[in-house]
């Protein structure tokens, strides 16, 4: 039975049977109770039904409570037509009025919760990108009470890499949902800078501090959140991860082995003063990376250790489909009435085909560019990409020449061919090229401008030993064997 239908039937049953059952229980001791006490007890029944969030059920309960109060506790209680005591009539009317007021509060609560839930869902990604790096599945389950600020995201990065994000804003209600939207937007903006996970979390921590400064003393408390940011590279099959006060991810290896990663724990966002640490792991093709928020494993009936053990047991028997894994986790681990919302993101890794990668070590000599162009043209012909040869040669000539003239060795060229063709030139310098707009009389300054014109996208990402300047252009999609 669907959860919403079961909840509505429960509310209907409570509205009809709740007041009469309470009256029947109080009937033997009605002589020792005042009308005020009897009415207060029935009001508690109305409030309990109103807490289910259905206004019609609260109104029905209020009417039922007033009717059964008149029938059971007025003088004489056998008849509705022989009430001679004015206090009985006033108490019954007061019970009805208060019950209707409680139902109105229930309506307002339901309306605010519906607004917060709608806002939360609108701020989450509706369609996850289909990348060459991972196959993903996601779930979001709102709490029974107020919604929180849990979120997830999947962000394609240059070089066919993919960023996986899961976060949780402390608190509940509209404010948490709005804060979640701002942080998710900030993560997406920082991802365009192609930062390592630890540096991205450091900048996100600055954003939370800025949000606190903007709020000042007008807001109760300070903004705080947890986050886990991971970058998976299908070429090297490596995954760099960092977390800010968040639970560590779970790993399901292709052989079925389950591991809760011992990832260095950074401070929650908004604490400040402490650094974040990134860790890199090799993930074989077909590994499932499970990211989640605390609402999945933690509740009032079990501690964190028991929740993690339950999660590990559920993952030990899952298959290879992330969608099926998501359903298995929710059925086995999530409580029937979650008190906190849950965000779940599962990614199954893929390995980039080796025959779609070409690499060259380039001598630091300008004369080496001509021979390199010939080798690249041969590789493009092997990939059936002769129509892109002119553009590709122009792009790599500019990037390689810049690296040889203005950067430091070693200089390395890599081509990646998938739905797009990516040219990557790495060197040992941390100086990034800048786009210039040369005038008609300038003799130089047009190289990167031409790259920007011919490529769909281009950019720079820094490495521990230097930088990589990349350019991406469209290419006919190759026939790739997908992971089963």
N, C-alpha and C positions, 0 to 999 in steps of 0.2 A: 504494500500500500504506500502511495506517495506520502512524504513527510508532511506536506501542507494539508492534505486531505485528512490525515490522521489527527493533526492538530485541531482542525476545524470540528471534527466529530467529537474530540475530547472537550472542546469548549462548549459545544451544544449539550453534551451530556452533563457537564458540570453546571451549566446554567439552569437546566430543568430539574436535575436530581439533587444538586447541592443544597439549596435552601430547604426543601422538604425533608431531606435526610437530617439536617441540623435541627430543624424544628422537632422532628420525631425523637431525636436524642435528648433534647431539652425538655420535652413534655413531662417526663416523670418528676422533674425538679422545678417546674415552672412556678410553683408556689414560693420557692426560696429566691427567685430571681425577680428583679425589678424590670419594668418595661425597657428602661434605659439599657440595662445589661443585655437583655434579649436583642434589642435593636443593634447594639454594638457588635454582638457576635455575628448577626446576619450581615452587617456592613463589612465585616472581615471576609465573609464568603464572597460578597460582591467584589471586593478589592482583589481577592485571589483570582477570580475569574477574569477580572479586567486586566490582570498582569499577563494573561495569555495574549493580549494585544488585539482582540476583536471587539469592536465597539458594540456590534449587534448582540454579542453574547453578554456583555456587561449590562446593556439595557434590559435584556431578557431576564438576567439574574436579579436586577433591581426590582422589576415588576413581580417576579416570582417570589422574592423575599417579602415584599409588602403584602402580597395576597396571602401567603402562608402565615405571616405574622398575625394578620387579622383573623384567620381561621383558627389558629391554635391558641393564641394568647389573649384575645379580647374576651369580654364578658357579655354573654356566654360564648364560648369559642365554637359551639356546634353550629352557629348560624351567622351569616353575614348581615342579617337584617335587623338584629336585636341589639346593636351596640348602643348603650345608653351612657357610656363613660366618655366624656370629651377627651380625656387624656389618651384613651386608646386610639381615637381617630387622629389626634395630633401626632402621636408616636408613629402610626402607620404612614401618615403623610410625610413626616420627617424622614422616615426610612426610605421612602420612594424618592424624595428630592435628593437626599445624599447619595443614593444609589445612582441616580441619573448624573449627578455631578462627578462621581467616580468614573462613570462610563465616558463622560466627556474628556476627563484626563486621560483615559485609556486611548481615546481617539487621537488626542494630541500626541501621545507617546508613539502610537502606531504611525502617525503621519511623519513625525520627526525621524523615526527609524527608517521609514521608507525613503525619505529624502536622503539620509546619510548612506543607505545601501545603494541607491541609484547613483549618487555621486561617486561612491567607492568603485562601483562597476564601470562607470564611465571613464575613470582615471586609469583603469587597468587596460593592458593591451587586449584588443578584441581578436586580433588575428596574429599568430606568431609567425615570424618569417621562416621559410624553408631554406636552410643553409646547407652548404656542402660539408660543414663541420659536424653538425649534430642533428639528430631527430628528436624533437621535443614534444612534451605533453605537460599540461598545466591544469591546476584546479584551484579554485578559490571558494571557500566555504565560510559564509558569514556566521557570526556568533548568534546564539539565541537572543541575547540582549542587544546592547548597542554594538554597532560595527566598530572595528578598529582601523588601524592604518597599515595592514599588511599589504605587500605588493611583490610582484615579480616582473621580470622583463628579460627579453632575449634581443641582443643588439648585434647585428652583423658588423664586423670590423674589416679593415683592409687586409689583404693577403688571405682571404677566405677563413679568417678566424672568427670566433663568435664569443661574445660576452654574455654571461649568465648572471642574473642579479636576483636576489631575494632580500627583502627588508621588512622591518616591523617598527612602526612608530608607537612610542609609549603613549598609552591613554586610549580613549574611545570617543566616539561621537564625530560630529561634523569637523571639529578642529583637527582631529587626528587624520581624517580623510583628506582634508585640504593640505595638511603638512605632508602627507604621503605623496600627493600629486606634485608638490613643489620639489620634493627630494627626487622623485622619479624623473622629473624634467631635468634636474641638475645632473643626475647620473648620465642621462642621454647626452647632454651638452658636453660634459667632461669626457665622455667616450670618444667624441670627435677629435680630441687631442691625442688619443691613442696612448693614454697613460697606463703605467703598470698598476695592478690592483691596489698596492699599498699607497701609492701617490694619489690615486683617485679617491680613496677613502679619506686621506688627509684633507683634500680639497672639499670633500663633502662635509667633513667635520667643520670646516670654516663656514660653510653655508649655514649649518645649524646654529653656530655662534652668531652669525649675522641675523638670522631669524629671531633669536632671543633678544638681540640688541634692538631690532625694529619693534618688537612687541613691547619692550620696556616693562613698566610696572602695571600695564593695563591687563596683562594676561596672568592667569593663575599658573604658577609653576613655570618651568622652562621646557623647551622642545628637546626631546631626546629620542633616539632611534637606534636600532641595530641594523646591520647590513652585512651581506656576504657577496663579494664580487669575484667572479672567476672568468678567466680568458682561456679558451681552448683553441689550440693550434693543430689543425688536422695534418699539416705537413710533417711536424715533428712529433705529433701525438702527445704533446705535453699540455698540462693545464696549470696555469699560475693562479693562485687563490689568496685572498686575504679577507679577514672578517673583523668587524667592529662590534664586539659584544654579542655576536650572533652564534647560534648553535653550529657546530661543524657539519659539513656535508657527509652523506653516506655514499659509499662506493659499492657497486655490485659488479664484480669482474666477470668476464665471459665464462669462467669455469664455475660460477655460482657463489664464489666466496664473497662475503660481505665484510666491509670494514667501515668503521666510523673514523674518519681521518683525524689524526692528532694535529690539527692546524693551529698555529700560534694564535692566541686570543688577544685581540686588541681591545681598547676601551670602547664603550658605546659612543655613538656620535653625540656630540654636545658636551662631553666631559672635558676634553682638551688637555694639553700638556704631555701626552704620551704618544709614542709613535706606533704605527701599524707595521706589521711584518707580513711579507708575502712568502709563500711556499710554492714550489713547483713539483708536480708529480707527473710521471709517465703513465698514461692511461692506454692500455691496449685497445685496439679497435673492437667495438661492441660493448665497451664498458658503459654502465649506466651511472650517471652522477645525479644524486638525489639531494635537492635543496628544499628546505622547509622552514616554517616559522614555529615559534614555541607553542602555539595553540594546538599543534598536532600531537605533541608528546607530553605536554604538561597540563594537568588539571588538578582539581581539589582532591581527587580520589587516588592519585598516584604521583610519585615523585619523578624527577627527571631521569634518574637511572632506570627506573622501571619502564618509562616511556621509550627510552633509547633501546632497551632490550627487546621490547615489543616490536619496535620498528625493525630491528635487525632480524628478528624471527620472521616477520612478514616478508622481508626482502629475500630471505634465503630460499624461498620457493617460487619467486616470480619468474616469468618468461622473459622474452627479449623485446616485447612490445611496450614502449613507455606508457601508452594509454592503458593497457591492462595492468601495468605496474601501479599506476595512479589509483585505479579502482581497488586493487588489492590492498594498498596501504590505507586508504580511507576506510574500507570495511573492517580491517583488522586492528587499526590503531586509533582512529578517531572515535571519540565518545558519541553517544546518541544525541546528547544535548550539549554541544560545545559552548563553553563559557567565553571563549576567545576565538576570533576569526583565524582562519588557516589559509596560508598560501603554500602551494606545493608545486615545484618545478622539477621535472625529470628530463634529462638529456642523455641520449644514447650516442656515443661517439662514433665518428667515421674517420677513416684514414684516407688522406688524399692519394690518389693513384700515382705511383712512382713514374709511370710513363708519361705523366702530364707535367713533369717538373724537368727543367733544364737549367744547369748552373755552369758558370765560368768564373775562374780566377783571372783577374785582369792585371797585367803588368802596369806599373805606373808610368807608362809612356804613351804620348798622344798617337804615335804611329800604330799602336795596338788596336785602335778603334776600327780601322778599315778591315782587318782580318776578322775581327769580332762580328762585324755586320754580315760578312759572308756566312759565318757559322750560324748566326741567328736566322738568316734567310733559309738555310737548309733545314733548320729545325721547324720553322713555320711551315715549310712545304711538307714536311713529314706529318705535321698536325692538320694539314689541309686548310691552312690559314694564309694562303698566298695573297689574298685580297687585303690583308692587314699589314703586309710587309713594309710598304712605304711609311705608314704612320709609325709602326713599331721601330723601324730603323731610325726615324727622326727622333723619336722619344729617347731611345737608348743612347743615341749619339750625343744628345745634349746632356743627359744625366751622367753618362760615363765620362765625357769630357770635363764636365764640372768637377766630378769626383777626382779625376787625375790632376787637374790644374789647381784646385782650391782646397781640396781635402787632404787627408792623410791615408797612406796605405794601412791595411790591405783593402783593395777594391774588388768587389764581388758582384756579379750579375746573376739574377735568378729570374726565370720566366715560369709563371704558373698559368696553366691553361684549363679553364673549366667553362662555365657559362660566360665568363669574362676572361680576358687576357691581361695578366698583371705583370708589369716590369718592375723589378726591385733592384736598386743599386745601393749596396752598402759600402761604407768606408769607416775609417778610424777617427773621423772628426765629429765633434758635437756641434758644429756650426751649421745651422739650417739655411737652405737657400730661400731667398725672398723673391716674390713676384714683383717685377718692375715693369713700368709702362714707358718704354723708350720713345723719345721724340723722333721726328723724321730725320734729324741730323745726327743722332747718336749712332756710334759705330758698334755698340754692344748693348747688352741688357735685354735681348729679345729671346734668349734660350728658354727660360722657364715660362715666359709668356706663350711661346709656341707649344710647349708641353701642355700648358693649361688649356690651350685652344683645341688641340687635337685629342687629348685624353678626356674621358668622361669625368674622372676624378683624379686628383693627385694630392700628395701630402708627404709628411715626414714623421717618422716615429723614431724615438731614441732607444738605443740599446746600451747595455753596460759597457760595451767597447766602442761605441760611436753612434751612428745613425743609419737609417734606411730611408732613401727617397724612392717613392713608389708612384706609379701611374697606372691607371686602369682604363681599358677600352673594351667595348663589346666584341664578342666573338661568337660564331655559330656554336650552339651547345653540342658538346661531344656526347657520345653514347657511353655512359658510365654504368658500371655494374653496382647497383645499390646494395647496401648491407641488408641481409635478410632479417 
